[in-house]
């Protein structure tokens, strides 16, 4: 297992005989096989199954086929015999093992006698981690979650992976609340060196206020009362329902504090367009050019690659959008994405440049070699075409005669296929249609022909219908009146970062969310 040539190989563990009452829990398996140590070098996935019935086997295979790299420990859940077993968004099962039941039960499941507890605030980082691994941190609240998140971020982990690590130790009494505190750490700018997590949190009370009442204020700014009223929110991560997870102010704060250089956020062309857009809204064009150049040069000194041509094209496209749509001056970047989705696609620049020409434009501007940069944007607003009934809409899709394409149109097509064919056939039909549409070069499809967003859209429509007990037999126009989130073109931003969603891989195959996991189709049984 320590061989260098298998260091990036994932491991799939099938936990058979889960239909028997005396089966080992996933926590017990992890302890017996010391999987926590192995997960430091490999991606480990535990898949409960029953070879007799075949349940769980294909879900394990799905993990292997969808593996995209990385390390850490993930698990698919499995309810105990006699309970209803709700399917999760990933096709597995939600766990009812001790790691889901709270810290005390988890400790009792793996430790004989009364567990020893330690006050985390008094522990140095190395002792804190050891106490966490030994399940001796009681209670485990925002302070402990943020300290763990900071330590894991310095190791190169993510907020979701940190949450799953805490789940394993039985330290997640409320998944949404804990994820909120973890993401504050992962979104915050970091100094070049963090020597002690206690000192870091004391020096940054804006991340974690000292008073519980002030902490609750931060929660209430992002979440409605549903965070306490909806039982499922304690068991699965739900994005903020009052505040956009990544609004323009948060994005600008990261850029100002060099956090973009730390995360590589500006490797995304969409993020570069966004930064240009915000600068052009705030100052004259000449000054915006100088400011953008200075910011990127500053990051280049810290090891980030600077690309003169990418910078120029991003700023030119953002300026074109603001010139053609003056109303954008008072609107957020999400509105630009709605009006001009093609400008925000990660491969947008390759409409004008070959890879060879772009590689030659690193240190000085290179003129486009495929076609000139546009002087006008011919992008009609993306709608779900409410003037058409469902049959007329389907015919317009078939004949490629829609006046505009985009996520609202994708949502309508997904619903119509879902209601007519059921989910498996609907997904297959939708992806086939998108592939056919992409072959028509004259169509300006934008995000309509995005494979990850196709999966995401059909899943979210299925979720909204199931969770709100809506009917699939009614026209799409009636459904929108009851649940307008279905046609919200910015919905995906609560689940995906720009880097994750606007890349070639996400366009041509499904990529899992990197901000919040997709919601379960069925709520967890209480």
N, C-alpha and C positions, 0 to 999 in steps of 0.2 A: 504493500500500500504506500510505501514511501519512495517508490521508483519515480524518477524524474519524468519518464515518458508517459506516465498516466496521471500526472498532477492535475489535469483539467478534466478528467473523466468523471461523469456523474455516477452515482450509485443509487439503484432502485431496490428497496427492500420490500418484498411482499410479506405481509403479516397474515398468514393463512389461519383458517379455523375461527374466524371472528364470529361465526354463528354459534359457537359454543360458549356457555356462560363462564367457564373457567379460563378463558383466553387471557394472555398477558396484555396489559395496557401498553400504549405506545411509549409512555413514560418509563415503564419497566424495561421495555426492549432497549430504549436509548441508554438506560443505565447499565444493563447487562452487557451490551456490546460497545459501550463507551463511544457512542456515535457523536457526542458533542465534540470530542477531540478530532475525530475523522472529518467533521464538518468544517474544521478550520482550514482544511486543505482541499476538500471536495464539496460538490453539491450532493447532499443526501436527501432522498425523498422516501418517506414511509407511506406505503399504500396498503391499508387493510383490505382483505379480500376473503372470498370463500370459494375455493377451487371446485367445490361440489356444485355450486350454482353459477359460478363464473362472475359473480358480482365483484367489482373492483379490479378485475384483471385488465380490461381495456383501458380503464383510467390510468393504470400504471404505465401501459404502453404509450398513452397520450403524453405523459410526463416526458418520456424519453424522446418522442418525436418533436416535442415543442421546446426542448431544452436549448437555451440560448447562452449558456455559460454562467459562471459565477460560483460562489461558495455558499455554504450555510446549510441549515436544516429546515426542511418543509415537510408538512404532513397533510394527508387527506384524512378527514374524520370518519368515524363510523359509530352509529348509535348502538347502545346496548340492546340485546334481544328484548323484544316485547314493546319497543318504542317505535313510533312512526319515524321513518328515516327520510328527512327532507334532502333533496338534491341541492348541491351547491352550484355556484356559477361556473366552477371549473369542471363540473361533471363528477366530482367526488362526493363525499359525505361530510356533513358537519359533525365534529367530534363531541362526544359527551364524556370523554375521559377526564381524569382529575385535572389536567392542565386547563380545561375549560370551566372547571367548577369552582375556581377561586384558590387563593394562596393556601389557606389552611388545609383544605381537602387534599391539594396536591402534595403538601408537605407530609401529611399523614399517610398518603399512598406510597411514599418512597422512603420514609424515615421512621424507624421504630422509636417509640417513646415520644416525649414532648420535644418538639424542635426548639433549638436554641435560636433566639432572635437578637439582632444587633441594630443599633441606631445608625443608619447610613450616613447621617450628617457628620458624624465624628470619625469616619473611616477614610484612610488614604485610598487612592484609586486602586492599588493592587489588592489591598485587603477588601475593598468594596466588591471588586470582581469575584474574588474568592468566596466571599459571603453570599453573593448572588448565585454563584454556581452551586453552593451548598444549601440554597434555599433558606438562608438564615436572616434575610432582610424582611422584617415585619415592622410597620406596614410598608407596602410598596406603593408610593404615590407619585405625584408630579416630580418631586425632587429626584427621587430614585430613577424615574423613567428618563429624565433629562440627563442625568449623569451617565446612565447606561448608553443613551443615544449618542452622547458626545464621545464616549470611549469607542463605540462601534463606528461612528463616522470617521474617527481618526484611523480606524483599521480599514476603511474603504467600504463599509457596509451601507445599507439604506435604511430608511425609516420603517418600511414594511418588514424587512428582514429582522430588524431590532425588535419590532413588536412580536414577531413569531418566536424569537429567542425568549422573550419575556413570557409568552404564552406557555412555552415548554416548561418553564419553571413555576407555572401557576401564579404568575404575577400580573395578570390582566383581568381585574374585576370588571372593567368597562372598556371594550376595545376602542370605541370612538374617542372617548376622553383621552386614553393613553396615547393613541395615535396623534391626537392634536398636539400634545406636549412634545412628542418625538419629532414631528415635522417642524416645530419651531426651532429646534436645534439644527436640523438638516438644512433649513432655509436661511439660517443666520450666517453672516460673514464671520470668518474665523481669522484670528491672528496667525502669523507664520508658525507659531509654536504655542501649544497649550500644555503647560506643565502640570496643572492640577485642576480637575473638573470643579472642585468646591470653590476655588478662587475664581474660576471663570464665571460661574453662576452668580457669585456674590458681586462681581464687577459688572454684571449685565442684568440688573433687576427688570429691565424692560422685557427680557425673555421669560423670566420667572419671578413675578412679584413675591415679596416676602409674606404678605397677608393672604389667607385663604379667600377672603372676600374679593380682593383685587384679582386673584387668579380666576375666580368665577366670572368676573366682569369680562375677561378676555374670552372665556368660553361662550358667554352670552352674546358677544359681538359677532361670533361666527356661527352659532347654532341657536335655533329656536327651542321652545320648551319640549320639542320632540326628543331631544337628547336624553331626557329623563322619562318621558312618557312612553316612548317606543321601546319595548323590551328587546327587539332584535338588534337595536343599535349598541347594546352592551356586548353582543357576541360577534358583530361584524363591523368593519370600518365603514363609516358613512361620511362622505365629504361635507364640508360646511354648507348649510342650507340658507344662511343669511348673507354670507360674504364670499365673494369669489376667492378660491384658494390661491390664485396667483393674479391679483389685479395689477394694474400698471404701476401703482405706487410701490408695491412690493418688488416688482421687477426692477424699477429704477433704483430702489434702495440697494439691491444686490449689485447692480452695475456701479453705483457710486462707491460702494465699499469693497470693490474688487472681488465680490463673491462669485461673479461670473467667471473670473479667471480661475478660481479654485475648482468650480464644478465643470468647466469646459462648456458652459452654456452657450457661448457665442460660437462654438463649432457648428451650431445650428444656424442655417441661413435665415430661417424664419425669425429667430431671436435677433439676428443682425438687422433685419427689416424692422423689427419692433423697436429696437434701440434708435434706429434712424428716424422712425416715425415720431417717437417721443421728443427727440432733439429738435426736429423740424417744427413741431408744434410749439416748442418753448422759445425758439430763437430764430433769427433770420438764417437763410440757407448757408451763406458763407460762414457764418459763425458756427452753425451746426456741423459743417464739414470739418472745420478746424477742431471742434470739440470731440467729434468722433475719432478723428485721427489721433488726437492726444490720448484719448482713453485707450485705444487699441495699441498704441505704441507703449503705453505704460504697462499693459498686460504682456506685451512682447518681452519686456525686460524681465518678466517673471516666468518666462518659459513658454508662453502661449504663442503659437505661430500667427503672424500677421499676414493678411492677404489683401493687397492693395485693390485688386480688381473686384473681389467679392464685396469689399467695403463700398466701392463706388457704385456698383450695380444695386446693392441694397438701398443705398441712400437715394439713388435715382428713381427707383421704383416707388419708394415711400413718398418722395416729392411729387411724383406723377399722380399718385392716389390722392394726395391732399389738394393738388391743383384741380383735378377733375371733380373731386367731391369735397367742396369747401366745408360742408357740414361736419366732416371728420375732425375739424379743428377743435370741436367741443365734445368729441366722442372718444371712447376708449379704443384700444387696439382691436378688441373683439369685433367692433363694428367694421373695421377695415377688413377683417377676415370674412365677414359676412358679405360685404360689397365686392371685394376683390380676392376671392379665395385662391386664385391662381398665383398671386404674388406671395402667398404664404406657404406654398408647397416647397418642400425641402429641395426638390430637384428642379425648381423653377429656373435656376440659372443655366441649366443644361439645355433649355430651349434656345439659348443664344450662343452658348459656348460648347465646343468639344472639350473633352478632358485634356487633350494636348494643349489647346489654346489656354485653358484655365491654368494649367500647370506653369505656363510661361508668364502668367500675370501675377506672380507672388509678390515681387518687389516693385513693380510699376504697372500702371494700367495697360491692359491688353484689350484691343477692340474685339467685339464679337466676331466670330468666324462662321456662325451658322445663319443668323439673321440679326438685323439691327435691333437695338433695344427699342421697346414700343414708345410711340409718342402719344398714344391714346389708348385708354382701357375700354374695351368693348365687352363689358361684363354686366349684363342685366341683373337686377337684384335676384338673389336665390330665394324662391318661395316654394310652397308645396302646391301651387297652382290651384287655388281654391275655386277659380272660375270653371274648372273642369270637374265633372263627376268622376267616380272611380273608374268606370269603364273607358271613358274618354282619356283619362290619365294613362291607363295601361296601354291604350292604343298609341298615344303619343310617345310613350317610352319605346314601344315596339318599332315604331316608324322613325325614331330618333328625331322627332319634331318638337320636343319641348323647347320653349323659348329660353329657358335657363335650367341649369343642373346644379346640384348642390346637396347639402345635408338634409334640408327639409324635403326635397324630392326623394332622397334615399330613404328617409323615414316613412314616407307614404308608400313607397314601393315595398318596403320591408313589411309593413303592416298588412298590405293586401296579400302578399305571398304567405305571410304567417297565418292569416285567417283562412286562407283557401287550402293551403298545403300542409300545415303543421310545421313545427320548427325544423326538423332534419331536412325535409324536402325544400322548405323555404330557403334555408341557408344555401343549399346546393344550387337552387334555381337563381338566387340573387347573385352569387359569385359567378355563375355562368354568364348572366346578363352583363355584369360589369366587365368581364373579360372580353366579351363581344364588343361592348361599347368602346373600350380602350383601343380597339383595332381601327376605329373610325377617327382618323387624325383630325378631321375638320371640327369635331365636337370639342367644345371647351367644358370638359366634365368637372374640373376642379376636384374637390374632395368627394364627389359622388362616386368616383371610381377608385376609392381607397379601401383596400381589403380589410385592414384592421377596423376601420370605422364602419364597414359593412357588418362585421361580426358584432361590434359594439352597439350599433344602432338596433339591430334585430334583438339583441339581448335586452337592451334597456326598454324597448317597446314591450317585449314579453314580460319583463319585470313590472313595469307600470300597470299593465293590464291585470297581472296576477295579484299584485299587492293591493290594488284599489278595487279589485273584483269588477272590472269592466268587461263589457261584452265584445267579442270579436266579430259579432254578426252585424254590427252597425256600420254605416258609412264612415269613412275617415274624417270627414268634416265634423260629424257628431262627436267622434272620439277627441278631436283637438279641443273642442269646447270644454270637455271634462278634464283634459290633461294636456295643457299647452306645452308642457316640458318636452313632449314628444318631438316637437318641431324646433326646439331651441338649438341653433347651430353651434352654440358654445358649450353644450353640456359635457362634451368629452374632456374639456380642459380641467374639470375637477378630478379626473382619473388619470390623465396623461400629461406629461410635460411636453414642451415643444420638441425637445431632443428625441423623445420616445416616439411621438406620433408622426412627426414630419421627417421621416427618413425613408430611404428606399426599401429597407426590410419591412417596415410597417405598411408600406404601400402595396407590397406584393405578397405578404403573408401576415398571419395574425401575430401580434406582439402583445404580451400581457401588460396591463397598466402598471406604471411605476409610482403613482401617487396613492391611489386607493384601489383595493380589489373591487371587481364588479360585484354588485349586490346579489345575494342569493335569490333564486327564483321563488323559493318558499321560505317563510320565516321559520326560525328554529323553534321546535316544540319546547314549551316551557315545562 
